[in-house]
Amino acid sequence: MGVADDADRDFQIQLARLEHALGRVADDAAEPDQQVTAAEQAAITAGEAGAAFDRLVRESGGGGQ
């Protein structure tokens, strides 16, 4: 397993975490405080997914840098 494979795996994990967090935000049965907490977590996870994507692009030889 190469470095780019590790980066791809990390990116896929972050995307799954983001999907889960967004599902919690959209949960109509959740209390407002729970939805706010889920939205905060989704924002954090989106940042982490972005960083994982940047790493994936870098380690796969893309990005033009």
mmJSON file of the N, C-alpha and C atoms, coordinates in Angstrom:
{"data_MODEL":{"atom_site":{
"group_PDB":["ATOM","ATOM","ATOM","ATOM","ATOM","ATOM","ATOM","ATOM","ATOM","ATOM","ATOM","ATOM","ATOM","ATOM","ATOM","ATOM","ATOM","ATOM","ATOM","ATOM","ATOM","ATOM","ATOM","ATOM","ATOM","ATOM","ATOM","ATOM","ATOM","ATOM","ATOM","ATOM","ATOM","ATOM","ATOM","ATOM","ATOM","ATOM","ATOM","ATOM","ATOM","ATOM","ATOM","ATOM","ATOM","ATOM","ATOM","ATOM","ATOM","ATOM","ATOM","ATOM","ATOM","ATOM","ATOM","ATOM","ATOM","ATOM","ATOM","ATOM","ATOM","ATOM","ATOM","ATOM","ATOM","ATOM","ATOM","ATOM","ATOM","ATOM","ATOM","ATOM","ATOM","ATOM","ATOM","ATOM","ATOM","ATOM","ATOM","ATOM","ATOM","ATOM","ATOM","ATOM","ATOM","ATOM","ATOM","ATOM","ATOM","ATOM","ATOM","ATOM","ATOM","ATOM","ATOM","ATOM","ATOM","ATOM","ATOM","ATOM","ATOM","ATOM","ATOM","ATOM","ATOM","ATOM","ATOM","ATOM","ATOM","ATOM","ATOM","ATOM","ATOM","ATOM","ATOM","ATOM","ATOM","ATOM","ATOM","ATOM","ATOM","ATOM","ATOM","ATOM","ATOM","ATOM","ATOM","ATOM","ATOM","ATOM","ATOM","ATOM","ATOM","ATOM","ATOM","ATOM","ATOM","ATOM","ATOM","ATOM","ATOM","ATOM","ATOM","ATOM","ATOM","ATOM","ATOM","ATOM","ATOM","ATOM","ATOM","ATOM","ATOM","ATOM","ATOM","ATOM","ATOM","ATOM","ATOM","ATOM","ATOM","ATOM","ATOM","ATOM","ATOM","ATOM","ATOM","ATOM","ATOM","ATOM","ATOM","ATOM","ATOM","ATOM","ATOM","ATOM","ATOM","ATOM","ATOM","ATOM","ATOM","ATOM","ATOM","ATOM","ATOM","ATOM","ATOM","ATOM","ATOM","ATOM","ATOM","ATOM","ATOM","ATOM","ATOM"],
"id":[1,2,3,4,5,6,7,8,9,10,11,12,13,14,15,16,17,18,19,20,21,22,23,24,25,26,27,28,29,30,31,32,33,34,35,36,37,38,39,40,41,42,43,44,45,46,47,48,49,50,51,52,53,54,55,56,57,58,59,60,61,62,63,64,65,66,67,68,69,70,71,72,73,74,75,76,77,78,79,80,81,82,83,84,85,86,87,88,89,90,91,92,93,94,95,96,97,98,99,100,101,102,103,104,105,106,107,108,109,110,111,112,113,114,115,116,117,118,119,120,121,122,123,124,125,126,127,128,129,130,131,132,133,134,135,136,137,138,139,140,141,142,143,144,145,146,147,148,149,150,151,152,153,154,155,156,157,158,159,160,161,162,163,164,165,166,167,168,169,170,171,172,173,174,175,176,177,178,179,180,181,182,183,184,185,186,187,188,189,190,191,192,193,194,195],
"type_symbol":["N","C","C","N","C","C","N","C","C","N","C","C","N","C","C","N","C","C","N","C","C","N","C","C","N","C","C","N","C","C","N","C","C","N","C","C","N","C","C","N","C","C","N","C","C","N","C","C","N","C","C","N","C","C","N","C","C","N","C","C","N","C","C","N","C","C","N","C","C","N","C","C","N","C","C","N","C","C","N","C","C","N","C","C","N","C","C","N","C","C","N","C","C","N","C","C","N","C","C","N","C","C","N","C","C","N","C","C","N","C","C","N","C","C","N","C","C","N","C","C","N","C","C","N","C","C","N","C","C","N","C","C","N","C","C","N","C","C","N","C","C","N","C","C","N","C","C","N","C","C","N","C","C","N","C","C","N","C","C","N","C","C","N","C","C","N","C","C","N","C","C","N","C","C","N","C","C","N","C","C","N","C","C","N","C","C","N","C","C","N","C","C","N","C","C"],
"label_atom_id":["N","CA","C","N","CA","C","N","CA","C","N","CA","C","N","CA","C","N","CA","C","N","CA","C","N","CA","C","N","CA","C","N","CA","C","N","CA","C","N","CA","C","N","CA","C","N","CA","C","N","CA","C","N","CA","C","N","CA","C","N","CA","C","N","CA","C","N","CA","C","N","CA","C","N","CA","C","N","CA","C","N","CA","C","N","CA","C","N","CA","C","N","CA","C","N","CA","C","N","CA","C","N","CA","C","N","CA","C","N","CA","C","N","CA","C","N","CA","C","N","CA","C","N","CA","C","N","CA","C","N","CA","C","N","CA","C","N","CA","C","N","CA","C","N","CA","C","N","CA","C","N","CA","C","N","CA","C","N","CA","C","N","CA","C","N","CA","C","N","CA","C","N","CA","C","N","CA","C","N","CA","C","N","CA","C","N","CA","C","N","CA","C","N","CA","C","N","CA","C","N","CA","C","N","CA","C","N","CA","C","N","CA","C","N","CA","C","N","CA","C","N","CA","C","N","CA","C"],
"label_alt_id":[null,null,null,null,null,null,null,null,null,null,null,null,null,null,null,null,null,null,null,null,null,null,null,null,null,null,null,null,null,null,null,null,null,null,null,null,null,null,null,null,null,null,null,null,null,null,null,null,null,null,null,null,null,null,null,null,null,null,null,null,null,null,null,null,null,null,null,null,null,null,null,null,null,null,null,null,null,null,null,null,null,null,null,null,null,null,null,null,null,null,null,null,null,null,null,null,null,null,null,null,null,null,null,null,null,null,null,null,null,null,null,null,null,null,null,null,null,null,null,null,null,null,null,null,null,null,null,null,null,null,null,null,null,null,null,null,null,null,null,null,null,null,null,null,null,null,null,null,null,null,null,null,null,null,null,null,null,null,null,null,null,null,null,null,null,null,null,null,null,null,null,null,null,null,null,null,null,null,null,null,null,null,null,null,null,null,null,null,null,null,null,null,null,null,null],
"label_comp_id":["MET","MET","MET","GLY","GLY","GLY","VAL","VAL","VAL","ALA","ALA","ALA","ASP","ASP","ASP","ASP","ASP","ASP","ALA","ALA","ALA","ASP","ASP","ASP","ARG","ARG","ARG","ASP","ASP","ASP","PHE","PHE","PHE","GLN","GLN","GLN","ILE","ILE","ILE","GLN","GLN","GLN","LEU","LEU","LEU","ALA","ALA","ALA","ARG","ARG","ARG","LEU","LEU","LEU","GLU","GLU","GLU","HIS","HIS","HIS","ALA","ALA","ALA","LEU","LEU","LEU","GLY","GLY","GLY","ARG","ARG","ARG","VAL","VAL","VAL","ALA","ALA","ALA","ASP","ASP","ASP","ASP","ASP","ASP","ALA","ALA","ALA","ALA","ALA","ALA","GLU","GLU","GLU","PRO","PRO","PRO","ASP","ASP","ASP","GLN","GLN","GLN","GLN","GLN","GLN","VAL","VAL","VAL","THR","THR","THR","ALA","ALA","ALA","ALA","ALA","ALA","GLU","GLU","GLU","GLN","GLN","GLN","ALA","ALA","ALA","ALA","ALA","ALA","ILE","ILE","ILE","THR","THR","THR","ALA","ALA","ALA","GLY","GLY","GLY","GLU","GLU","GLU","ALA","ALA","ALA","GLY","GLY","GLY","ALA","ALA","ALA","ALA","ALA","ALA","PHE","PHE","PHE","ASP","ASP","ASP","ARG","ARG","ARG","LEU","LEU","LEU","VAL","VAL","VAL","ARG","ARG","ARG","GLU","GLU","GLU","SER","SER","SER","GLY","GLY","GLY","GLY","GLY","GLY","GLY","GLY","GLY","GLY","GLY","GLY","GLN","GLN","GLN"],
"label_asym_id":["A","A","A","A","A","A","A","A","A","A","A","A","A","A","A","A","A","A","A","A","A","A","A","A","A","A","A","A","A","A","A","A","A","A","A","A","A","A","A","A","A","A","A","A","A","A","A","A","A","A","A","A","A","A","A","A","A","A","A","A","A","A","A","A","A","A","A","A","A","A","A","A","A","A","A","A","A","A","A","A","A","A","A","A","A","A","A","A","A","A","A","A","A","A","A","A","A","A","A","A","A","A","A","A","A","A","A","A","A","A","A","A","A","A","A","A","A","A","A","A","A","A","A","A","A","A","A","A","A","A","A","A","A","A","A","A","A","A","A","A","A","A","A","A","A","A","A","A","A","A","A","A","A","A","A","A","A","A","A","A","A","A","A","A","A","A","A","A","A","A","A","A","A","A","A","A","A","A","A","A","A","A","A","A","A","A","A","A","A","A","A","A","A","A","A"],
"label_entity_id":["1","1","1","1","1","1","1","1","1","1","1","1","1","1","1","1","1","1","1","1","1","1","1","1","1","1","1","1","1","1","1","1","1","1","1","1","1","1","1","1","1","1","1","1","1","1","1","1","1","1","1","1","1","1","1","1","1","1","1","1","1","1","1","1","1","1","1","1","1","1","1","1","1","1","1","1","1","1","1","1","1","1","1","1","1","1","1","1","1","1","1","1","1","1","1","1","1","1","1","1","1","1","1","1","1","1","1","1","1","1","1","1","1","1","1","1","1","1","1","1","1","1","1","1","1","1","1","1","1","1","1","1","1","1","1","1","1","1","1","1","1","1","1","1","1","1","1","1","1","1","1","1","1","1","1","1","1","1","1","1","1","1","1","1","1","1","1","1","1","1","1","1","1","1","1","1","1","1","1","1","1","1","1","1","1","1","1","1","1","1","1","1","1","1","1"],
"label_seq_id":[1,1,1,2,2,2,3,3,3,4,4,4,5,5,5,6,6,6,7,7,7,8,8,8,9,9,9,10,10,10,11,11,11,12,12,12,13,13,13,14,14,14,15,15,15,16,16,16,17,17,17,18,18,18,19,19,19,20,20,20,21,21,21,22,22,22,23,23,23,24,24,24,25,25,25,26,26,26,27,27,27,28,28,28,29,29,29,30,30,30,31,31,31,32,32,32,33,33,33,34,34,34,35,35,35,36,36,36,37,37,37,38,38,38,39,39,39,40,40,40,41,41,41,42,42,42,43,43,43,44,44,44,45,45,45,46,46,46,47,47,47,48,48,48,49,49,49,50,50,50,51,51,51,52,52,52,53,53,53,54,54,54,55,55,55,56,56,56,57,57,57,58,58,58,59,59,59,60,60,60,61,61,61,62,62,62,63,63,63,64,64,64,65,65,65],
"pdbx_PDB_ins_code":[null,null,null,null,null,null,null,null,null,null,null,null,null,null,null,null,null,null,null,null,null,null,null,null,null,null,null,null,null,null,null,null,null,null,null,null,null,null,null,null,null,null,null,null,null,null,null,null,null,null,null,null,null,null,null,null,null,null,null,null,null,null,null,null,null,null,null,null,null,null,null,null,null,null,null,null,null,null,null,null,null,null,null,null,null,null,null,null,null,null,null,null,null,null,null,null,null,null,null,null,null,null,null,null,null,null,null,null,null,null,null,null,null,null,null,null,null,null,null,null,null,null,null,null,null,null,null,null,null,null,null,null,null,null,null,null,null,null,null,null,null,null,null,null,null,null,null,null,null,null,null,null,null,null,null,null,null,null,null,null,null,null,null,null,null,null,null,null,null,null,null,null,null,null,null,null,null,null,null,null,null,null,null,null,null,null,null,null,null,null,null,null,null,null,null],
"Cartn_x":[0.858,0.0,0.894,0.678,1.504,0.989,1.795,1.434,0.129,-0.022,-1.259,-2.453,-2.235,-3.32,-3.742,-2.759,-3.067,-3.85,-3.436,-4.125,-5.55,-5.722,-7.063,-7.939,-7.384,-8.137,-8.55,-7.619,-7.925,-9.028,-8.954,-9.97,-11.336,-11.387,-12.653,-13.246,-12.389,-12.849,-13.432,-12.741,-13.218,-14.553,-14.699,-15.979,-17.108,-16.832,-17.853,-18.235,-17.234,-17.508,-18.361,-18.052,-18.811,-20.257,-20.448,-21.807,-22.591,-21.941,-22.605,-22.996,-22.061,-22.336,-23.465,-23.469,-24.541,-25.886,-25.88,-27.113,-27.667,-26.768,-27.206,-27.776,-27.217,-27.74,-29.162,-29.392,-30.693,-31.728,-31.357,-32.268,-33.378,-34.58,-35.721,-36.104,-35.746,-36.098,-35.14,-34.024,-33.029,-33.49,-33.063,-33.307,-32.444,-32.861,-32.071,-30.615,-30.378,-29.002,-28.184,-28.823,-28.127,-27.8,-28.71,-28.459,-27.332,-27.276,-26.196,-24.86,-24.817,-23.589,-23.181,-24.146,-23.858,-23.356,-23.921,-23.472,-22.04,-21.72,-20.345,-19.396,-19.802,-18.976,-18.837,-19.911,-19.851,-18.864,-18.852,-17.917,-16.475,-16.213,-14.866,-14.469,-15.382,-15.103,-14.905,-15.638,-15.453,-14.038,-13.538,-12.161,-11.159,-11.414,-10.532,-10.59,-11.778,-11.917,-11.179,-11.249,-10.512,-9.015,-8.524,-7.097,-6.704,-7.561,-7.282,-7.274,-8.173,-8.194,-6.915,-6.491,-5.24,-4.074,-4.02,-2.957,-3.023,-4.23,-4.402,-3.887,-4.24,-3.787,-2.271,-1.71,-0.26,0.465,-0.004,0.706,0.454,-0.545,-0.776,-0.088,0.63,1.399,0.65,-0.534,-1.315,-1.093,-1.854,-1.84,-0.941,-0.064,0.759,1.776,2.161,3.148,4.399],
"Cartn_y":[-1.186,0.0,1.236,2.115,3.293,4.467,5.527,6.742,7.326,7.331,7.857,6.995,5.684,4.802,5.147,5.437,5.846,7.155,8.085,9.375,9.179,8.29,8.013,7.398,6.468,5.826,6.869,7.745,8.794,9.708,10.06,10.92,10.242,8.968,8.229,8.168,7.99,7.975,9.333,10.401,11.744,12.033,11.581,11.774,11.025,9.815,9.038,9.733,10.27,11.001,12.235,12.932,14.126,13.768,12.71,12.274,11.932,11.27,10.909,12.169,13.114,14.349,15.137,15.198,15.923,15.234,13.922,13.188,13.521,13.719,14.089,15.504,16.396,17.763,17.736,16.9,16.837,16.0,15.423,14.558,15.4,15.265,16.04,15.659,14.466,14.008,14.547,15.12,15.622,16.945,17.168,18.446,19.522,20.784,21.854,21.884,21.679,21.68,20.558,19.41,18.288,18.609,19.309,19.688,20.714,21.632,22.619,21.925,21.007,20.254,19.471,18.858,18.096,19.02,20.212,21.168,21.614,21.833,22.184,21.053,19.825,18.67,18.534,18.812,18.747,19.779,20.967,22.003,21.581,21.015,20.535,19.422,18.493,17.355,17.798,18.814,19.329,19.873,20.554,21.04,19.903,18.867,17.698,16.978,16.9,16.266,17.081,18.395,19.254,19.052,18.942,18.694,17.326,16.337,14.995,15.012,15.792,15.901,16.565,17.638,18.3,17.321,16.527,15.525,14.511,14.056,13.085,13.651,14.883,15.51,15.643,16.111,16.266,14.945,13.911,12.636,11.82,12.209,11.509,12.225,13.301,14.011,15.136,15.451,16.53,17.839,18.801,20.071,21.125,20.748,21.728,22.443,21.86,22.539,21.734],
"Cartn_z":[0.0,0.0,0.0,-0.993,-1.118,-0.312,-0.343,0.393,-0.144,-1.473,-2.058,-1.657,-1.526,-1.074,0.347,1.2,2.576,2.58,1.721,1.63,1.123,0.149,-0.37,0.716,1.456,2.545,3.588,3.958,4.934,4.403,3.13,2.528,2.55,2.212,2.224,3.634,4.631,6.023,6.398,6.027,6.354,5.666,4.423,3.729,4.427,4.871,5.589,6.892,7.594,8.831,8.547,7.457,7.091,6.745,5.979,5.651,6.914,7.844,9.101,9.879,9.98,10.718,10.06,8.745,8.049,8.234,8.296,8.57,9.937,10.905,12.251,12.266,11.46,11.376,10.814,9.833,9.159,9.904,11.033,11.793,12.421,11.89,12.395,13.818,14.242,15.59,16.65,16.213,17.16,17.773,18.987,19.655,18.984,19.057,18.44,18.91,20.206,20.707,20.076,19.863,19.232,17.775,17.111,15.723,15.631,16.582,16.595,16.817,17.769,18.03,16.787,16.123,14.907,13.8,13.698,12.685,12.958,14.218,14.578,14.207,14.498,14.156,12.642,11.918,10.457,9.916,10.499,10.055,10.302,11.464,11.781,10.819,10.614,9.748,8.301,7.87,6.51,6.336,7.349,7.306,7.24,8.023,8.023,6.676,6.086,4.772,3.711,3.823,2.896,3.005,4.226,4.435,3.885,4.09,3.566,2.039,1.434,-0.024,-0.52,0.135,-0.243,-0.186,0.875,1.024,-0.116,-0.436,-1.518,-2.837,-3.143,-4.386,-4.39,-3.283,-3.178,-3.383,-2.69,-2.695,-3.955,-4.728,-5.992,-7.152,-6.821,-7.833,-8.507,-8.038,-8.641,-7.917,-8.263,-7.55,-8.151,-9.089,-9.773,-8.92,-7.78,-6.932,-6.792],
"occupancy":[1.0,1.0,1.0,1.0,1.0,1.0,1.0,1.0,1.0,1.0,1.0,1.0,1.0,1.0,1.0,1.0,1.0,1.0,1.0,1.0,1.0,1.0,1.0,1.0,1.0,1.0,1.0,1.0,1.0,1.0,1.0,1.0,1.0,1.0,1.0,1.0,1.0,1.0,1.0,1.0,1.0,1.0,1.0,1.0,1.0,1.0,1.0,1.0,1.0,1.0,1.0,1.0,1.0,1.0,1.0,1.0,1.0,1.0,1.0,1.0,1.0,1.0,1.0,1.0,1.0,1.0,1.0,1.0,1.0,1.0,1.0,1.0,1.0,1.0,1.0,1.0,1.0,1.0,1.0,1.0,1.0,1.0,1.0,1.0,1.0,1.0,1.0,1.0,1.0,1.0,1.0,1.0,1.0,1.0,1.0,1.0,1.0,1.0,1.0,1.0,1.0,1.0,1.0,1.0,1.0,1.0,1.0,1.0,1.0,1.0,1.0,1.0,1.0,1.0,1.0,1.0,1.0,1.0,1.0,1.0,1.0,1.0,1.0,1.0,1.0,1.0,1.0,1.0,1.0,1.0,1.0,1.0,1.0,1.0,1.0,1.0,1.0,1.0,1.0,1.0,1.0,1.0,1.0,1.0,1.0,1.0,1.0,1.0,1.0,1.0,1.0,1.0,1.0,1.0,1.0,1.0,1.0,1.0,1.0,1.0,1.0,1.0,1.0,1.0,1.0,1.0,1.0,1.0,1.0,1.0,1.0,1.0,1.0,1.0,1.0,1.0,1.0,1.0,1.0,1.0,1.0,1.0,1.0,1.0,1.0,1.0,1.0,1.0,1.0,1.0,1.0,1.0,1.0,1.0,1.0],
"B_iso_or_equiv":[0.0,0.0,0.0,0.0,0.0,0.0,0.0,0.0,0.0,0.0,0.0,0.0,0.0,0.0,0.0,0.0,0.0,0.0,0.0,0.0,0.0,0.0,0.0,0.0,0.0,0.0,0.0,0.0,0.0,0.0,0.0,0.0,0.0,0.0,0.0,0.0,0.0,0.0,0.0,0.0,0.0,0.0,0.0,0.0,0.0,0.0,0.0,0.0,0.0,0.0,0.0,0.0,0.0,0.0,0.0,0.0,0.0,0.0,0.0,0.0,0.0,0.0,0.0,0.0,0.0,0.0,0.0,0.0,0.0,0.0,0.0,0.0,0.0,0.0,0.0,0.0,0.0,0.0,0.0,0.0,0.0,0.0,0.0,0.0,0.0,0.0,0.0,0.0,0.0,0.0,0.0,0.0,0.0,0.0,0.0,0.0,0.0,0.0,0.0,0.0,0.0,0.0,0.0,0.0,0.0,0.0,0.0,0.0,0.0,0.0,0.0,0.0,0.0,0.0,0.0,0.0,0.0,0.0,0.0,0.0,0.0,0.0,0.0,0.0,0.0,0.0,0.0,0.0,0.0,0.0,0.0,0.0,0.0,0.0,0.0,0.0,0.0,0.0,0.0,0.0,0.0,0.0,0.0,0.0,0.0,0.0,0.0,0.0,0.0,0.0,0.0,0.0,0.0,0.0,0.0,0.0,0.0,0.0,0.0,0.0,0.0,0.0,0.0,0.0,0.0,0.0,0.0,0.0,0.0,0.0,0.0,0.0,0.0,0.0,0.0,0.0,0.0,0.0,0.0,0.0,0.0,0.0,0.0,0.0,0.0,0.0,0.0,0.0,0.0,0.0,0.0,0.0,0.0,0.0,0.0],
"pdbx_formal_charge":[null,null,null,null,null,null,null,null,null,null,null,null,null,null,null,null,null,null,null,null,null,null,null,null,null,null,null,null,null,null,null,null,null,null,null,null,null,null,null,null,null,null,null,null,null,null,null,null,null,null,null,null,null,null,null,null,null,null,null,null,null,null,null,null,null,null,null,null,null,null,null,null,null,null,null,null,null,null,null,null,null,null,null,null,null,null,null,null,null,null,null,null,null,null,null,null,null,null,null,null,null,null,null,null,null,null,null,null,null,null,null,null,null,null,null,null,null,null,null,null,null,null,null,null,null,null,null,null,null,null,null,null,null,null,null,null,null,null,null,null,null,null,null,null,null,null,null,null,null,null,null,null,null,null,null,null,null,null,null,null,null,null,null,null,null,null,null,null,null,null,null,null,null,null,null,null,null,null,null,null,null,null,null,null,null,null,null,null,null,null,null,null,null,null,null],
"auth_seq_id":[1,1,1,2,2,2,3,3,3,4,4,4,5,5,5,6,6,6,7,7,7,8,8,8,9,9,9,10,10,10,11,11,11,12,12,12,13,13,13,14,14,14,15,15,15,16,16,16,17,17,17,18,18,18,19,19,19,20,20,20,21,21,21,22,22,22,23,23,23,24,24,24,25,25,25,26,26,26,27,27,27,28,28,28,29,29,29,30,30,30,31,31,31,32,32,32,33,33,33,34,34,34,35,35,35,36,36,36,37,37,37,38,38,38,39,39,39,40,40,40,41,41,41,42,42,42,43,43,43,44,44,44,45,45,45,46,46,46,47,47,47,48,48,48,49,49,49,50,50,50,51,51,51,52,52,52,53,53,53,54,54,54,55,55,55,56,56,56,57,57,57,58,58,58,59,59,59,60,60,60,61,61,61,62,62,62,63,63,63,64,64,64,65,65,65],
"auth_comp_id":["MET","MET","MET","GLY","GLY","GLY","VAL","VAL","VAL","ALA","ALA","ALA","ASP","ASP","ASP","ASP","ASP","ASP","ALA","ALA","ALA","ASP","ASP","ASP","ARG","ARG","ARG","ASP","ASP","ASP","PHE","PHE","PHE","GLN","GLN","GLN","ILE","ILE","ILE","GLN","GLN","GLN","LEU","LEU","LEU","ALA","ALA","ALA","ARG","ARG","ARG","LEU","LEU","LEU","GLU","GLU","GLU","HIS","HIS","HIS","ALA","ALA","ALA","LEU","LEU","LEU","GLY","GLY","GLY","ARG","ARG","ARG","VAL","VAL","VAL","ALA","ALA","ALA","ASP","ASP","ASP","ASP","ASP","ASP","ALA","ALA","ALA","ALA","ALA","ALA","GLU","GLU","GLU","PRO","PRO","PRO","ASP","ASP","ASP","GLN","GLN","GLN","GLN","GLN","GLN","VAL","VAL","VAL","THR","THR","THR","ALA","ALA","ALA","ALA","ALA","ALA","GLU","GLU","GLU","GLN","GLN","GLN","ALA","ALA","ALA","ALA","ALA","ALA","ILE","ILE","ILE","THR","THR","THR","ALA","ALA","ALA","GLY","GLY","GLY","GLU","GLU","GLU","ALA","ALA","ALA","GLY","GLY","GLY","ALA","ALA","ALA","ALA","ALA","ALA","PHE","PHE","PHE","ASP","ASP","ASP","ARG","ARG","ARG","LEU","LEU","LEU","VAL","VAL","VAL","ARG","ARG","ARG","GLU","GLU","GLU","SER","SER","SER","GLY","GLY","GLY","GLY","GLY","GLY","GLY","GLY","GLY","GLY","GLY","GLY","GLN","GLN","GLN"],
"auth_asym_id":["A","A","A","A","A","A","A","A","A","A","A","A","A","A","A","A","A","A","A","A","A","A","A","A","A","A","A","A","A","A","A","A","A","A","A","A","A","A","A","A","A","A","A","A","A","A","A","A","A","A","A","A","A","A","A","A","A","A","A","A","A","A","A","A","A","A","A","A","A","A","A","A","A","A","A","A","A","A","A","A","A","A","A","A","A","A","A","A","A","A","A","A","A","A","A","A","A","A","A","A","A","A","A","A","A","A","A","A","A","A","A","A","A","A","A","A","A","A","A","A","A","A","A","A","A","A","A","A","A","A","A","A","A","A","A","A","A","A","A","A","A","A","A","A","A","A","A","A","A","A","A","A","A","A","A","A","A","A","A","A","A","A","A","A","A","A","A","A","A","A","A","A","A","A","A","A","A","A","A","A","A","A","A","A","A","A","A","A","A","A","A","A","A","A","A"],
"auth_atom_id":["N","CA","C","N","CA","C","N","CA","C","N","CA","C","N","CA","C","N","CA","C","N","CA","C","N","CA","C","N","CA","C","N","CA","C","N","CA","C","N","CA","C","N","CA","C","N","CA","C","N","CA","C","N","CA","C","N","CA","C","N","CA","C","N","CA","C","N","CA","C","N","CA","C","N","CA","C","N","CA","C","N","CA","C","N","CA","C","N","CA","C","N","CA","C","N","CA","C","N","CA","C","N","CA","C","N","CA","C","N","CA","C","N","CA","C","N","CA","C","N","CA","C","N","CA","C","N","CA","C","N","CA","C","N","CA","C","N","CA","C","N","CA","C","N","CA","C","N","CA","C","N","CA","C","N","CA","C","N","CA","C","N","CA","C","N","CA","C","N","CA","C","N","CA","C","N","CA","C","N","CA","C","N","CA","C","N","CA","C","N","CA","C","N","CA","C","N","CA","C","N","CA","C","N","CA","C","N","CA","C","N","CA","C","N","CA","C","N","CA","C","N","CA","C","N","CA","C"],
"pdbx_PDB_model_num":[1,1,1,1,1,1,1,1,1,1,1,1,1,1,1,1,1,1,1,1,1,1,1,1,1,1,1,1,1,1,1,1,1,1,1,1,1,1,1,1,1,1,1,1,1,1,1,1,1,1,1,1,1,1,1,1,1,1,1,1,1,1,1,1,1,1,1,1,1,1,1,1,1,1,1,1,1,1,1,1,1,1,1,1,1,1,1,1,1,1,1,1,1,1,1,1,1,1,1,1,1,1,1,1,1,1,1,1,1,1,1,1,1,1,1,1,1,1,1,1,1,1,1,1,1,1,1,1,1,1,1,1,1,1,1,1,1,1,1,1,1,1,1,1,1,1,1,1,1,1,1,1,1,1,1,1,1,1,1,1,1,1,1,1,1,1,1,1,1,1,1,1,1,1,1,1,1,1,1,1,1,1,1,1,1,1,1,1,1,1,1,1,1,1,1]
}}}
